[in-house]
Amino acid sequence: MNIAYVAENMLRKVTLSIDEVEANDILAEDIFSEYRLLVKKDLVLTERIIAFLKLRKVEELSVYVPTDSVRIVHDVSVRHYEDVFAPLMGEKDEVDAYQETVSSLFKTTLENVLHELRYGQILKSNQDTAYLRGIFEKILEKKHRYELLMRLKEWNEYSFVHSFDVFVLGTIFARYLGLTDIETLARGYLFHDIGKVFIPQEILNLKRKLSEDEFEMVKTHTTKGYELLIEKGEEDIAYLARDHHERFAGQGYPSQLCKDDICEGVQLLQIVDVYSAMTSKRVYHSGYAATDALAVLYRDRHLYNEQFMHKFVECLGIYPVNSVVQLSDNRSAQVELVYDLFPTIPKVKLLDEQISMILPLNYKVKIAKMIDYRANSFEEIFNLFIEQLIRCDENSIRVYFNKLIDHLHPKEIILKIFLPAFRILRLLTKEIQTDMTKYRHSIDILKKLLEEQLDVLYKDYQHEKTIILVVETSLRENFFIKLVQSILYIDKIVPIFINPDDDLRITQLMEHCNVNVAYIIEEELIVEKRVCPLGEGTLLYYSLADIEELLNSLVGMNMKRFSFEEKMQERLFASLKT
């Protein structure tokens, strides 16, 4: 709640009993229950949320009310409340300074990872939290481990918090699965990313996707972490640092291990590590919702232990949309909708009766078991993207766009999303299935997304070459020209635009850039020759139709093995031979 807003609207923060709060009150503080965040501050309360909080035994809430409200007399905030984590700390009289430091580290870091609705049913009791704290303190009884952890924390705060998060999720999940030697696994999970201390901070702190060279550098953290742990006498957990990015069927790194070569402790870590990374807040993104992160994991289920994934979902109690589940009353259902504030209480469709229901707040009926997950294919998500594009629903468009681009090569984003989407919209217009006004709005939204991609490419890619594009100013906003510009950036080629009205300037620019070819792109070709000499160089002529055909021909090619400039020349000279 903004202080200026509070002052302007004459509101006062008070603490009321749960029976005194009313719908439309605004929460003034986060609400925790058993060390888990239930609802966040600034939320406008509804009757359903109040009922939910009552079921969770929440007795008091801090809310903002008008300063003239009669409910102010019921303010109970004068009471003294113990720190929410005080029960974890125990008696301090006989705790030495080092133990106090370790306990404080556990408490403050746990607060960091708990401030999101991503833990579901994990840490649902004081006993679970005390169990974790005991293992954490036992691990750090050896001070060299504490020093190693602080080295990671000082080098990269995010990597430290992520490692702690993986320790929490992994340890509780390992216990849920009934794995043996959990304390050793927990130590390995805490130090699985220790190799990040060898990765340059400027790479770890980048606010964009990594380039291929940068990614190759980051991949070395697995083997370097393994070597560091061996050096520090932690041989029994070093393999967890080395193997946590391995994937089934040899699709991971550094050793391309297959399923039978990966032990259960690592198979668990692979899932938890990805879930933590996707749901955690970073500088450049706010993190996936839990259900969306799980959906991404299921999309790539062939890379992981699928039975472990089912069990992880059950451990969390958060079931992604499209989950096929068994309810506690033995009926079968499919999850239709997951609410942001109540991810453990979804809306489901009963499969036998084909009716929808919201699971009750009192858990009288709840999900008992994960049966399967029906993942949407790329084509299905793309169709939903197009549907929202036609409707001009920008928020929904972005949701589906972000799902589509995840794990795609930048060239694939251009060729598999932007190009076909534009062609579909244009075809619909020709068939008069959507009016021209809506078409223009849809194209504007698509262009806006493309401009955002261009902006990232322009800022973040190191350009190694230059290309000269001779294009009228009025034509540079054309969608296909923008697609060409994007692919050139991806190829680390910076395009320089110039108008086609001055051969001398073009020649001088070619000499200055040390290139012997310039590409002239016109809406429609009016020249007889497609190849013309100019000074010491050559002009190559293309129409927009040529560019569109070229782009279409590239769909499905290996993204890493073609240069767009080479393809432009190949296509032109092939057409000349024909």
VEXDREN-884669 format. One record per residue (C-alpha): residue in one letter; x, y, z. Coordinates in steps of 0.001 Angstrom, whole numbers, plus 500000, padded with zeros to 6 digits. Example, Ala and Ser with C-alpha at 12.3 -4.5 7.8 and 13.67 -1.06 7.14 Angstrom:
BEGIN
A512300495500507800/S513670498940507140/
This chain:
BEGIN
M500000500000500000/N501468503337498924/I501876505734501903/A500658508658499820/Y497571506675498910/V496907505898502557/A497265509552503509/E495140510757500612/N492322508388501431/M492545508912505212/L493227505256505994/R494708503814509140/K496396500467509722/V494705498445512460/T494734494841513628/L491294493234513857/S489995489823514752/I489012487669511773/D485343488233512687/E485769492027512476/V487308492236508979/E484997492817506042/A484987492251502299/N486839495066500451/D489210495660503392/I492828495925502218/L495458493735503866/A498254495717505498/E500612492754506119/D501401489359504630/I499491486518506284/F501484483429507281/S500291480129508685/E502745477482509821/Y505593479403508152/R503868479507504776/L502584482596503037/L498809482371502641/V498022485793501178/K500112488858500451/K499622492399501690/D497708494942499574/L495186492235498639/V491534493344498625/L489676490832500780/T486622488934499541/E484146486785501430/R485784483685499949/I489265484729501080/I488002485529504589/A486328482105504760/F489549480487503581/L491561482268506290/K489105481191508967/L489511477572507874/R493274478022508194/K492754479150511831/V493888482735511174/E492539484728514111/E493690488309513406/L494514490463510390/S496148493847509881/V494058495912507470/Y493617499512506346/V490329501133507384/P489058504731507181/T490244506814510124/D486655507489511108/S485685503801511162/V484050502545514325/R486121499382513976/I489256501251515060/V488230500766518676/H488769497027518147/D492430497502517197/V494395494810519054/S497809495706517644/V498994496870521038/R499533493244521935/H503065491937521783/Y503650489338519047/E506645487067519027/D508711486829515907/V507052484346513525/F510240482311513508/A510829482470517258/P509701478852517871/L512485477719515557/M515229479426517504/G514840477657520834/E516613478768523972/K519455481158523155/D521160481279526507/E523646478529525738/V524022479002522000/D527477480139520965/A528063482902518413/Y528709480534515498/Q525536478523516049/E523625481780516349/T525052482900513004/V524025479644511319/S520531479770512829/S520119483364511728/L521250482463508196/F518649479687508063/K515889481960509308/T516569484941507022/T517098482817503901/L513975480776504578/E512027484021504761/N513329484884501271/V512142481696499618/L508829481517501483/H507483484808500168/E505805483175497173/L502918480746496677/R505229478116495249/Y505717475711498164/G502134474457498302/Q501873471910501103/I505638471793501709/L506625473148505149/K503051472730506315/S504062472180509927/N506522473460512520/Q507985469959512629/D508976470130508943/T510699473468509452/A512472472281512599/Y513574469130510718/L515108471257507959/R516793473590510399/G518341470638512215/I519831469259508997/F521064472703507912/E522800473302511236/K524322469824511215/I525715470372507715/L527348473626508772/E528849472252511988/K532007471994509898/K533080475567509382/H534735474965506016/R531237474283504648/Y529944477561506034/E532894479368504471/L532185477659501151/L528533478679501304/M529446482267502167/R531845482311499223/L528876481540496956/K526655484076498729/E529198486872498367/W529886486007494742/N526268485776493581/E523334486255495948/Y520819484652493596/S522874481450493244/F523078481213497040/V519327481699497569/H518570479250494747/S520878476665496331/F519129477079499679/D515751476792497952/V516829473556496263/F518061472297499639/V514608472961501175/L512546471513498328/G514921468627497662/T515262467542501280/I511518467519501943/F510871465751498637/A513565463131499314/R511913462397502639/Y508510462213500892/L509936459640498459/G511509457651501291/L515058457872499912/T517923456744502139/D520797458848503526/I518773462046503242/E521292464113505208/T523999463431502627/L521629464253499771/A520583467447501559/R524224468524501785/G524680467820498076/Y521572469812497210/L522841472772499242/F526152472770497346/H524941471594493923/D525640475004492322/I528904475781494129/G530690475828490764/K528976479147490031/V531784480823492029/F533972480251488950/I531555481914486510/P532167485646485857/Q529702487845487723/E528879489827484601/I527530486627483026/L525636485510486134/N524007488947486374/L522946489290482739/K519355490451482270/R518733488415479127/K519104484990477632/L522700483861477281/S524487483777473956/E525895480409472887/D529414481313474021/E528140482557477382/F526093479406477863/E529145477262477173/M530932479189479922/V528056478692482389/K527952474946481660/T531437474594483151/H530031475236486658/T529119471532486860/T532614470125486461/K534255473008488329/G531858472504491231/Y532680468787491239/E536408469526491386/L535994472118494145/L533978469744496340/I536607467011495860/E539273469519496852/K537312470434500017/G536933466810501118/E533281466492500051/E533792463545497700/D530514461872498696/I528387464706497277/A530575465985494432/Y528660463951491823/L525499465978492560/A527249469184491471/R528580467474488365/D525413465664487216/H522461467923488084/H522175469163484483/E522243465686482980/R518985464624481313/F517512461318480181/A518497459997476732/G521843461779476943/Q520365465249476370/G522119466993479266/Y525663467966480176/P528564467574480885/S528656463822480130/Q525402463195478211/L524409460440480640/C521428458202479985/K518680457223482426/D520408454127483778/D523560456128484527/I521725458680486701/C521007457758490331/E517720458586492089/G519238461384494158/V520262463185490951/Q516946462416489226/L515167464170492093/L517599467096491993/Q517065467624488258/I513343468261488799/V513666470408491912/D516510472484490423/V514463473400487336/Y511312474093489369/S513224476367491740/A514910478274488919/M511664478852487031/T509596479966490037/S512246482171491649/K512328485926491156/R515223487240489096/V516323490702488079/Y514902490200484589/H511695488272485365/S509282487799488238/G509255484013488033/Y506724481510486726/A503645480660488730/A504045477211490265/T501479475610487960/D503142477102484843/A506574475842485918/L505161472358486435/A503515472526482999/V506920473299481427/L508456470342483262/Y505697468073481957/R506150469388478455/D509734468079478683/R508780464964480647/H510954462754478424/L514000464362480041/Y513082463439483632/N511827460631485851/E508098461006485193/Q507060459075488287/F509179461427490388/M507443464351488675/H504027462937489653/K505254462530493233/F506704466045493308/V503335467461492261/E501671465435495031/C504278466607497541/L503590470246496625/G499836469776496408/I499851472106493372/Y498482470467490230/P498987472182486863/V496124472760484455/N495478469598482372/S496485467266485236/V494392464104485354/V493864463311489034/Q492067461045491458/L490037462840494123/S489808461763497748/D486286460413497061/N487768458187494295/R486279460174491395/S488503461025488423/A488926464626487301/Q490999466965485170/V492328470252486546/E490734473146484608/L491883476240486484/V494424477022489216/Y493864480176491260/D496937482341491908/L496090482891495574/F494921479328496266/P496974477020494018/T496150473967496164/I492379474419495691/P491805474283491899/K488743474054489717/V488363470579488204/K486129468819485685/L484731465471486815/L485524463103483953/D482599460700484422/E479969463403484911/Q481550466053482658/I480717468800485148/S483035471368486716/M483481472051490417/I485728474141492651/L487248471990495362/P485931473051498795/L487986475269501092/N487641472818503980/Y489403470068501970/K486397467768502458/V487152466700498897/K490727467161497705/I493133465762495155/A494565462493496384/K496762461357493518/M498332462480490238/I497394460111487409/D498710461789484247/Y499298465088482547/R497875466018479157/A500380468516477814/N499440471019475137/S501619470613472057/F503429473544470457/E500755473540467761/E497931473714470314/I499573476613472159/F500269478364468842/N496600478028467878/L495600479572471213/F498120482359470562/I496541483043467158/E493055482948468647/Q493971485628471200/L495821487601468523/I492642487757466448/R490730488849469545/C493422491484470246/D493661490362473881/E497213491573474544/N497548490095478038/S496531486615476880/I498686486983473769/R501741487561475948/V500942484563478151/Y500866482210475159/F503806483939473455/N506013483384476514/K505013479716476557/L505857479381472863/I509293481012472964/D510531479051475978/H513535476953474854/L513269478094471218/H516354479281469369/P516002483023468558/K515758482232464834/E512979479740465557/I511024482496467338/I511167484492464086/L510427481628461705/K508028479464463755/I505987482195465482/F506204485644463898/L506287484563460254/P503367482080460330/A501309484344462617/F501629487218460144/R500722484989457212/I497630483680459002/L496419487173459819/R496968488285456247/L495147485236454897/L492197485841457216/T491949489378455937/K491965488239452317/E489241485748453102/I487286488579454826/Q487037486553458030/T488161489480460121/D487664493155459431/M490535495419458405/T490484497424461624/K490937494347463808/Y493578493034461404/R495585496224461766/H495284496080465562/S496431492449465593/I499385493281463345/D500278496210465594/I500393493877468611/L502506491373466673/K504856494164465581/K505111495368469169/L506238491893470259/L508724491803467388/E510085495254468267/E510651494065471844/Q512597491072470531/L514588493365468247/D515400495669471133/V516834492781473152/L518842491515470180/Y520202494975469392/K521359495586472951/D522739492191473797/Y524414490631470762/Q528028491401469898/H528104492275466207/E530937490830464145/K529927491865460615/T528066494595458762/I525526494352455955/I524133497215453836/L520400497181453108/V519218499713450556/V515585500245451535/E513226503204451245/T512514504794454633/S508789504166454173/L509432500443453709/R511613499883456781/E508624499351459033/N507413496504456843/F506973493293458829/F509271491210456591/I512025493823456756/K511777493651460561/L512067489855460410/V515189490138458256/Q516643492687460652/S516026490318463582/I517713487334461944/L520727489443460981/Y521142490518464613/I520991486869465654/D523749486108463117/K525775488899464786/I525446491063461688/V524493494717462117/P522324495994459225/I522915499537458039/F519974501072456156/I520391503636453365/N517950505120450846/P518309504032447174/D518657507544445784/D522402508109445677/D524786505554444154/L527796507565445294/R526741507436448950/I526111503708448648/T529595503189447169/Q531213505269449901/L529347503345452605/M530405500000451111/E534039501148451123/H533739502419454680/C532214499138455904/N534634497055453830/V531876495080452083/N531530494384448368/V527785493644448255/A524736495804449039/Y521178494442449051/I518390496517447525/I514899495547448706/E511907497086446941/E508181496580447294/E508076495502443630/L511078495126441354/I511323497599438493/V514835496682437296/E515567494214434517/K518796492919436018/R518893491421439508/V522697491809439777/C524323495130438966/P527943496285439417/L528550499420441430/G532117500699441636/E534218497913443143/G531124496145444457/T527778494678443453/L524106495498444019/L521683492595444474/Y517968493328443956/Y515059491713445817/S511331492257446033/L509372491851449256/A507894488701447731/D511439487331447314/I512159488005450993/E508941486340452110/E509666483245450017/L513203483110451401/L511969483297454992/N509408480550454346/S512097478312452862/L514132478541456084/V511405477181458382/G512544473821459755/M516241474272458970/N518938473730461588/M519050477147463191/K522762477078463973/R523956476046460552/F522854478759458203/S523808482360457642/F520933484498456425/E523204486577454199/E524460483419452496/K520886482233451997/M519967485574450420/Q522735485199447864/E522046481505447245/R518372482140446547/L519043485027444166/F521608483157442076/A519453480012442058/S516572482065440641/L518890483504437985/K519912480006436864/T516249479044436604/
